Amino acid sequence: MNPSPLSRRDIFKLVAAASAAGALAPVGAEPPKPLTRHFKNTLSDPDYAHPSIPWDKPLDATELATLAVLVDLILPADETSPAASAIGVHEFLNEWVGAPYPENRADYETIRGGVAWINTHAWKHHGKAFKEIAPEEQTAILDSICDPAKALPELSHGARFFQKLRMLTLGGYYTHPATWKSLGYIGNTPINGPYPGVPDEIIKLLGLEGLEGL
């Protein structure tokens, strides 16, 4: 993905802090063993003049292809924003789950295990991998796991995976400049002429009518 004004480390911490979903492991199970990482250089804040990621990206091409389909089902293209895969959200996920922080390592287990689960589920019901079945079949699978409170007990692992995937996808997507327009964020846009003041609808929303000149 293209560099963002936000630090990758800041994004990691913000999204990880917002996560309330658990990993795929059943309650009471032993936690997964920490991943082994071999770093070529010391972790530090990113150098945008020479961008690089100082950790491995652990997901393979097949897993990334499945994630590309999944993120596009979560956030397809519309009139104001690109599809999630078009701006590399699946690659962002690969970068995220390789990061050497406890929350990210837990997400690695959830995402990799979830991709395996959804492909197994697709093979069981349709005889093909998830990315190869028809769009309506893909959507039907996601509909069955999109709400953990309503998912059948045998789909509980898939539901926890999709809950985590959806949260991470949203985080990766809306921290990319290509999607800011859909949020109504215009950034540092120059204004031609005098400052026009706070819009009337904002003043009305805040209940500050009649106080503009104070």
MARLO-545924 format. One record per residue (C-alpha): residue in one letter; residue number from 1; x, y, z. Coordinates in steps of 0.001 Angstrom, whole numbers, plus 500000, padded with zeros to 6 digits. Layout:
N
SITE res   n     xx     yy     zz
SITE   a NUM      X      Y      Z
...
This chain:
214
SITE res   n     xx     yy     zz
SITE   m   1 500000 500000 500000
SITE   n   2 501092 503579 499470
SITE   p   3 502679 505400 502435
SITE   s   4 500182 507146 504716
SITE   p   5 500795 510255 506824
SITE   l   6 500124 507988 509794
SITE   s   7 502951 505888 511172
SITE   r   8 502479 502192 510486
SITE   r   9 503292 501583 514117
SITE   d  10 500567 504027 515153
SITE   i  11 498085 502269 512872
SITE   f  12 499053 498898 514337
SITE   k  13 498518 500119 517886
SITE   l  14 495250 501942 517143
SITE   v  15 493612 499038 515345
SITE   a  16 494905 496452 517796
SITE   a  17 493550 498498 520699
SITE   a  18 490135 498650 519008
SITE   s  19 489955 494891 518583
SITE   a  20 487537 493080 520831
SITE   a  21 487428 489811 518915
SITE   g  22 489147 486687 520183
SITE   a  23 491419 484319 518284
SITE   l  24 490216 481090 516698
SITE   a  25 491476 478844 519475
SITE   p  26 488684 477357 521654
SITE   v  27 488224 478608 525206
SITE   g  28 490750 476976 527513
SITE   a  29 493121 475961 524715
SITE   e  30 496852 476520 525027
SITE   p  31 497947 479829 523424
SITE   p  32 499835 479491 520122
SITE   k  33 503596 479397 520291
SITE   p  34 505264 482711 519354
SITE   l  35 506365 482989 515757
SITE   t  36 510083 482984 515060
SITE   r  37 511216 486159 513353
SITE   h  38 514631 487055 511972
SITE   f  39 515057 490785 511543
SITE   k  40 517602 492321 509231
SITE   n  41 517534 495642 511079
SITE   t  42 516364 497130 514356
SITE   l  43 512700 498116 514586
SITE   s  44 512187 501871 514491
SITE   d  45 509771 504449 513168
SITE   p  46 509441 504191 509383
SITE   d  47 511680 506184 507052
SITE   y  48 509339 507337 504292
SITE   a  49 512265 508350 502103
SITE   h  50 513345 504695 502060
SITE   p  51 510217 502676 502953
SITE   s  52 510763 499123 504126
SITE   i  53 509161 496588 506473
SITE   p  54 511717 495074 508872
SITE   w  55 509790 491820 509399
SITE   d  56 508666 488864 507343
SITE   k  57 505321 488755 505543
SITE   p  58 504197 485230 506404
SITE   l  59 501161 484610 504185
SITE   d  60 501705 482754 500903
SITE   a  61 500324 483580 497444
SITE   t  62 497318 481269 497758
SITE   e  63 496311 482754 501107
SITE   l  64 496697 486283 499737
SITE   a  65 494527 485416 496716
SITE   t  66 491774 484236 499059
SITE   l  67 492109 487377 501181
SITE   a  68 491914 489567 498061
SITE   v  69 488505 488065 497288
SITE   l  70 487347 488393 500887
SITE   v  71 488334 492047 501334
SITE   d  72 486547 492946 498091
SITE   l  73 483382 491258 499333
SITE   i  74 483643 493346 502495
SITE   l  75 484502 496601 500685
SITE   p  76 483761 496528 496949
SITE   a  77 484370 499498 494677
SITE   d  78 481733 502237 494535
SITE   e  79 481374 505675 492957
SITE   t  80 483778 507324 495404
SITE   s  81 486233 504618 496475
SITE   p  82 488192 501708 494992
SITE   a  83 487774 498057 495899
SITE   a  84 489825 496993 498897
SITE   s  85 492163 494756 496899
SITE   a  86 492840 497568 494404
SITE   i  87 494684 499511 497111
SITE   g  88 496381 496416 498542
SITE   v  89 494389 495787 501714
SITE   h  90 495208 492065 501479
SITE   e  91 498901 493025 501355
SITE   f  92 498347 495269 504361
SITE   l  93 496966 492216 506198
SITE   n  94 500119 490282 505329
SITE   e  95 502224 493094 506742
SITE   w  96 499994 493350 509812
SITE   v  97 500084 489674 510809
SITE   g  98 503869 489555 510409
SITE   a  99 504477 492381 512885
SITE   p 100 506330 491278 516066
SITE   y 101 503748 492452 518602
SITE   p 102 501609 490116 520755
SITE   e 103 498302 491329 519287
SITE   n 104 499553 490910 515739
SITE   r 105 500870 487432 516425
SITE   a 106 497450 486438 517737
SITE   d 107 495901 487900 514592
SITE   y 108 498318 485835 512495
SITE   e 109 496848 482666 513984
SITE   t 110 493297 483942 513466
SITE   i 111 493760 485064 509860
SITE   r 112 495775 482081 508636
SITE   g 113 493499 479646 510441
SITE   g 114 490423 481439 509116
SITE   v 115 491591 481314 505514
SITE   a 116 492135 477573 505904
SITE   w 117 488689 477224 507488
SITE   i 118 486830 479106 504758
SITE   n 119 488562 477146 501995
SITE   t 120 487738 473856 503739
SITE   h 121 484119 474987 504109
SITE   a 122 483938 475919 500414
SITE   w 123 485400 472550 499366
SITE   k 124 482939 470708 501601
SITE   h 125 479867 472424 500172
SITE   h 126 480907 473365 496631
SITE   g 127 483892 471191 495700
SITE   k 128 486179 474176 495073
SITE   a 129 488369 476655 496948
SITE   f 130 486611 479797 498180
SITE   k 131 488087 482077 495524
SITE   e 132 486900 479716 492767
SITE   i 133 483222 479381 493702
SITE   a 134 480515 481668 492319
SITE   p 135 480078 485138 493885
SITE   e 136 476621 484265 495193
SITE   e 137 478078 481161 496875
SITE   q 138 480838 483254 498441
SITE   t 139 478282 485752 499715
SITE   a 140 476119 482970 501154
SITE   i 141 479068 481660 503173
SITE   l 142 479840 485120 504535
SITE   d 143 476165 485694 505355
SITE   s 144 476269 482564 507504
SITE   i 145 479230 483814 509581
SITE   c 146 478834 487605 509560
SITE   d 147 477086 487698 512954
SITE   p 148 478739 485582 515693
SITE   a 149 475580 485802 517802
SITE   k 150 473491 484147 515064
SITE   a 151 476018 481778 513487
SITE   l 152 475427 478046 513930
SITE   p 153 477694 476411 516539
SITE   e 154 479620 474510 513857
SITE   l 155 480401 477835 512156
SITE   s 156 481689 479571 515290
SITE   h 157 485353 479458 514217
SITE   g 158 484460 480985 510866
SITE   a 159 482400 483683 512581
SITE   r 160 485280 484704 514865
SITE   f 161 487632 484774 511895
SITE   f 162 485305 486964 509849
SITE   q 163 484759 489361 512735
SITE   k 164 488512 489902 513024
SITE   l 165 489014 490061 509257
SITE   r 166 486292 492673 508857
SITE   m 167 487781 494895 511569
SITE   l 168 491309 494698 510129
SITE   t 169 490026 495265 506597
SITE   l 170 488231 498433 507646
SITE   g 171 491340 499663 509447
SITE   g 172 493606 499049 506460
SITE   y 173 491117 500489 503989
SITE   y 174 490239 503753 505691
SITE   t 175 493821 504659 506553
SITE   h 176 494617 504760 502819
SITE   p 177 494380 508207 501148
SITE   a 178 492340 506792 498245
SITE   t 179 489378 506228 500574
SITE   w 180 489330 509526 502449
SITE   k 181 486906 511126 499994
SITE   s 182 484213 508635 500963
SITE   l 183 484660 509714 504605
SITE   g 184 484210 513375 503716
SITE   y 185 487800 514137 504717
SITE   i 186 489482 516641 502420
SITE   g 187 492790 517061 504246
SITE   n 188 495010 520079 503725
SITE   t 189 493104 521577 500806
SITE   p 190 493949 525208 499995
SITE   i 191 491114 527755 500135
SITE   n 192 490915 530421 497437
SITE   g 193 490088 533775 499011
SITE   p 194 489080 534638 502588
SITE   y 195 488233 531912 505085
SITE   p 196 484504 531220 504629
SITE   g 197 483906 530339 508264
SITE   v 198 482230 527341 509841
SITE   p 199 479405 525966 507645
SITE   d 200 475897 526882 508797
SITE   e 201 474879 523241 509155
SITE   i 202 477719 522640 511622
SITE   i 203 476811 525712 513677
SITE   k 204 473182 524525 513763
SITE   l 205 474251 520986 514714
SITE   l 206 476244 522362 517673
SITE   g 207 473419 524678 518751
SITE   l 208 475570 527780 518352
SITE   e 209 473244 529914 516206
SITE   g 210 473568 533642 516957
SITE   l 211 477001 533248 518558
SITE   e 212 479080 533535 515374
SITE   g 213 480193 537104 516047
SITE   l 214 481148 536601 519698
